[in-house]
């Protein structure tokens, strides 16, 4: 069982079979029991949370890419140093 991400969901406890849930395709963090609940949550609260999550994810991915590029350069530099020794 899953729980609908809409705090105003009318299902008891917002519980629904997980296989029937809809996922926010933007942030992939929120799940809903129906399109109606997804739309209601988007206009009330989820848009702001989703924007923040997507922004943070993009910043994380950019930092991760920069870190990997630095590591790759260090590996090349170390290989060059070892050839000089």
N, C-alpha and C positions, 0 to 999 in steps of 0.2 A: 504494500500500500504506500501511496505517496500523499503528500499534503499540498493542496492548492496554494500558490503563492499570493493569491488575492485575500487580504485579511477580511474582506467583506463577503467571501464565498458563503453561499447558503447551504452547502452540503454539511452534514453533521461532522464537525471537527475539520472540515475541508478535505476529508479523506476520500481518495479515489484510487482505483487500480492504476499502478504506475504505467502500464503499457498503453493506457488511454490518455495519458497526459500530454499537453502541448508544452514545448520548450521555447523560451525566448531565443530566437535565432541570432540575436545581436550579442548578448552577453553569455548565453548558454548556462546561466546560473539559476534562472527562475523557471518554475514549472506551474502549469495551470490545468484545471480540470476541464475547461472549455474556452472557446474563443471569446465568449461573453466575459468571463472572469479575466482573461488576459487583457482585453480592451479596457475593462474597468480599472484594473490595476495599473495599466500603462498611464492612463490619464490622471490617476490619483497620486501614485507614488513611484511606480517602477521606472518611469522615464528618467528621473533624476538619478536613481541608483544605477540604472543601466548605463547612462552617460558616464558616470564616474568609473564604473567597472571597465568599460571599454577604453576610456582614457588611460587608466592605470595599467591595463593590459598592454596597450600600445607602448607606454613608457617602459614597462618591464621588458618587452621584447626588444626595444631599441637598445636598452642597457645591456641585455644579454648578448645581442649581436656585437656591440662594441667590445664587450669583454672577450668574446670568442676571437675577434679580430686581433686584439692585443695579445692573447695567448698564442695564436698562430704566429704572429710576428716574433714573439719571444722564442718559440720553438725553432724558427728559422735562424734567429740570431745565435741561439745555443749550438745549433748544428754547424754554423759557420765558425764559431769559436772553437769547437772541438776539432774542426779540420785544420785550424791554425796551430793547434797544440802538437 
